[in-house]
Amino acid sequence: MRRKITHFLVFLTACIMTLGTCLPVCSAAASEITEITASDYLTDRAGSLLVHVSGDRDIRVKIVKQTEEGAITYYNTLLEGMGTYQFWLDSCEYDIASEGYCTSFSITVLDDKDSGCAYTQQGVLVYDTGFSTDVADSVFTWTVDSVEAESRAVIATPLTASMDGDVWRGTCEVTLQYIPYTLGDIDSDGKIDMKDAYNTLMYTSKVAMGQKTSFTDDPSGFDEIVAFSAADINKNLEIEMTDAYFILLYSSYISLGQTPDWETIMK
């Protein structure tokens, strides 16, 4: 891909300058439970996470096990639409010497179309029933919704867990606030075209020269947040030359009468 991008930049720059002078993984009904394929790292099924998704926004769930040796990503799963989804978790590692747990899970939920809109809960503990004879199961339930807003502030009731009979049970309620935008449509005119590629290339060029720049007249305003989000094609929270390339490629397909998708464009 890097080689393709490098070869394409000459053509990209020529096209842009000419313009400047003339200017998924699964779904479920709300009443059903969809079981997510178990992680390859799973050693047992000592616990589970149920995620209830409300609204029509796609939610991505990332579950990482934090160990003394480093972090292990168990799941990075896209939940497409409303429904209830079940993730299996294995037990955390119990340290006999300290009589405590030395591993735990980190759970993140985010709006898939707005990666800056996310919430993370650290230190989620799944009991090892071999050392915790009073605990038969660990069950966590998250309710997640996304709503349109002018900021990405998260409204969350952090995970609280306690014993319910012989079950270690916890609940968490999260409302993600997303910024509405169309990926690639920098000027919000309803089209993804050469102008959007031009605006993105000019932005990256000024940044490369150490200049302060913005897409709009108000760098701290809502319209700037929308434009920046629309230009961040690979969702790494940075605007780069590759973003301009992807937008140009996307608009080129449109001009040929084709219907592209971003996942294919970025391969």
C-alpha positions in Angstrom: 0.0 0.0 0.0 2.8 2.5 0.8 4.3 1.9 -2.6 1.0 2.5 -4.3 0.4 5.6 -2.3 3.9 7.0 -3.1 3.4 6.4 -6.8 0.0 7.9 -6.7 1.0 11.1 -4.9 2.4 12.7 -8.1 -0.9 12.2 -9.8 -2.8 13.3 -6.7 -0.9 16.5 -6.3 -1.3 17.3 -10.0 -5.0 16.8 -9.9 -5.4 18.7 -6.6 -3.4 21.7 -7.8 -5.4 21.8 -11.1 -8.6 21.9 -9.0 -7.1 24.6 -6.8 -6.4 26.9 -9.7 -9.9 26.5 -11.1 -11.8 26.7 -8.0 -19.6 -5.8 9.9 -20.0 -8.6 12.1 -23.4 -9.6 13.3 -26.9 -8.4 14.0 -29.8 -9.5 16.2 -33.3 -8.7 17.1 -33.6 -7.0 20.5 -35.3 -10.1 22.1 -32.5 -12.5 21.0 -29.0 -13.1 22.3 -26.2 -13.3 19.7 -23.2 -15.3 20.9 -20.0 -13.8 19.7 -17.4 -16.4 18.5 -15.1 -17.1 21.5 -11.6 -15.6 21.5 -8.7 -17.9 20.5 -7.1 -16.9 23.8 -10.0 -18.3 25.9 -8.9 -21.0 28.3 -12.2 -21.5 30.1 -15.7 -19.9 30.3 -15.6 -18.6 33.8 -17.5 -15.4 32.9 -19.5 -13.5 30.3 -20.3 -10.0 29.1 -23.7 -9.2 27.8 -23.9 -6.0 25.7 -27.4 -4.5 25.1 -27.2 -2.1 22.1 -29.9 0.5 21.7 -30.4 2.7 18.6 -29.3 2.3 15.0 -25.6 3.1 15.4 -23.0 0.4 15.1 -21.0 -0.2 18.3 -17.5 -1.7 18.4 -16.5 -3.6 21.5 -12.9 -4.1 22.4 -12.0 -6.5 25.3 -8.3 -6.7 26.4 -6.8 -8.8 29.1 -4.2 -6.9 31.1 -1.4 -9.2 32.3 2.0 -8.7 33.9 3.5 -9.6 30.5 1.4 -7.1 28.6 -2.0 -6.6 27.0 -3.8 -9.4 25.0 -6.7 -8.4 22.8 -9.5 -11.0 23.1 -12.2 -9.2 21.1 -12.4 -6.3 18.6 -15.9 -6.8 17.4 -18.4 -4.7 15.5 -22.0 -5.0 16.6 -24.3 -3.9 13.8 -27.5 -2.5 15.1 -29.8 -3.1 18.1 -29.6 -6.4 20.0 -28.1 -8.3 22.9 -24.6 -9.8 22.3 -22.7 -12.2 24.5 -18.9 -12.4 24.9 -17.2 -15.2 26.8 -14.4 -14.4 29.2 -12.0 -16.7 31.0 -10.9 -16.3 34.6 -8.3 -13.9 35.8 -5.1 -15.2 37.2 -5.0 -15.6 41.0 -1.7 -15.0 42.8 -1.5 -17.3 45.8 1.4 -15.4 47.4 -0.5 -12.1 47.5 -3.9 -13.7 47.7 -5.1 -11.4 45.0 -5.6 -11.2 41.2 -2.7 -10.1 38.9 -4.7 -9.9 35.7 -8.0 -8.2 34.8 -10.0 -7.2 31.7 -10.3 -3.7 30.1 -13.6 -3.2 28.2 -14.1 -0.4 25.6 -17.2 0.5 23.7 -17.1 3.0 20.9 -19.3 4.4 18.1 -17.8 2.8 15.0 -18.4 5.8 12.8 -16.9 8.2 15.3 -13.9 6.6 16.9 -13.4 9.6 19.3 -16.6 8.7 20.9 -15.6 5.9 23.4 -15.8 4.7 26.9 -13.4 2.3 28.7 -13.7 0.5 32.0 -10.5 -0.9 33.5 -10.0 -3.6 36.1 -13.0 -5.9 35.3 -12.4 -9.1 37.3 -13.6 -12.6 36.4 -13.2 -14.9 39.4 -11.3 -18.1 39.2 -13.7 -20.6 40.8 -10.7 -22.8 41.7 -9.6 -20.2 44.3 -12.9 -18.5 44.9 -15.2 -21.3 46.0 -18.1 -18.9 46.9 -18.3 -17.7 43.2 -19.8 -20.0 40.6 -20.0 -17.4 37.7 -19.0 -13.8 36.8 -21.6 -12.0 34.7 -21.4 -8.4 33.5 -24.2 -6.5 31.7 -23.6 -3.3 29.7 -26.3 -1.2 28.2 -24.9 1.0 25.4 -26.6 3.7 23.3 -25.3 6.5 20.9 -27.0 9.9 20.6 -26.2 12.8 18.3 -24.6 15.7 20.2 -22.2 18.7 19.7 -19.5 17.1 21.8 -18.1 13.7 22.5 -18.8 13.7 26.2 -19.7 10.3 27.5 -22.6 9.8 30.0 -21.7 6.7 32.0 -22.7 4.8 35.1 -19.3 3.0 35.8 -19.4 -0.7 36.3 -20.3 -1.8 39.8 -20.1 -5.4 40.8 -21.3 -7.4 43.8 -22.3 -10.9 44.9 -25.8 -12.0 43.8 -26.1 -15.4 45.4 -23.1 -17.3 44.0 -22.8 -15.0 41.0 -20.3 -12.1 40.8 -22.6 -9.7 38.8 -21.9 -6.2 37.5 -23.8 -3.6 35.4 -22.8 -0.6 33.4 -24.8 2.0 31.5 -23.2 4.1 28.8 -24.5 6.7 26.5 -22.0 7.7 23.8 -22.4 11.1 22.2 -21.3 11.2 18.6 -20.6 14.0 16.2 -22.7 13.7 13.0 -20.7 13.7 9.8 -20.3 11.9 6.5 -16.9 10.3 6.1 -15.0 12.0 3.2 -17.4 15.0 2.9 -15.2 17.7 4.3 -17.3 20.7 3.4 -20.6 19.0 4.2 -22.1 19.7 0.8 -23.5 16.2 0.4 -20.8 15.1 -2.1 -17.4 13.4 -1.8 -15.4 14.9 -4.6 -12.1 16.5 -5.6 -12.8 19.5 -3.5 -12.7 17.3 -0.4 -9.4 15.8 -1.4 -8.0 19.3 -2.1 -9.1 20.6 1.3 -7.5 17.5 3.0 -4.2 17.8 1.0 -3.9 21.5 1.8 -4.5 20.8 5.5 -1.7 18.1 5.6 0.6 20.4 3.6 0.3 23.2 6.1 0.8 20.9 9.1 3.9 19.5 7.4 5.3 23.1 7.2 4.6 23.7 10.8 1.7 26.0 10.2 -1.5 26.2 12.3 -4.4 25.4 10.1 -8.1 24.4 10.2 -10.8 23.4 7.7 -13.2 26.2 8.8 -13.0 29.8 10.0 -13.6 28.7 13.6 -10.9 26.2 14.7 -12.6 25.5 18.0 -16.2 25.4 16.6 -18.6 22.5 15.9 -18.2 22.8 12.1 -14.4 22.2 12.5 -15.0 19.1 14.6 -17.3 17.8 11.8 -14.8 18.6 9.1 -11.9 17.0 10.9 -13.9 13.8 11.6 -14.9 13.6 8.0 -11.3 13.9 6.8 -10.0 11.3 9.2 -10.6 8.4 6.9 -8.6 5.7 8.7 -9.9 7.0 12.1 -6.5 7.4 13.8 -7.4 10.9 15.0 -4.9 12.5 12.6 -5.2 14.1 9.2 -2.5 12.7 6.9 -1.6 12.4 3.2 -3.1 9.0 3.1 -6.5 10.5 4.0 -6.3 12.8 1.0 -5.4 9.8 -1.2 -8.3 7.7 0.0 -10.8 10.6 -0.6 -9.4 11.1 -4.1 -9.7 7.4 -4.9 -13.2 7.3 -3.5 -14.3 10.3 -5.6 -12.6 8.8 -8.7 -14.8 5.7 -8.3 -17.9 7.8 -8.0 -17.0 9.8 -11.2 -16.8 6.4 -13.0 -20.4 5.6 -11.9 -19.3 3.1 -9.3 -20.4 2.7 -5.7 -17.3 2.4 -3.6 -17.0 1.6 0.1 -14.3 2.8 2.5 -13.3 -0.6 3.6 -12.4 -1.6 0.1 -10.7 1.8 -0.6 -8.4 1.4 2.4 -7.2 -2.1 1.5 
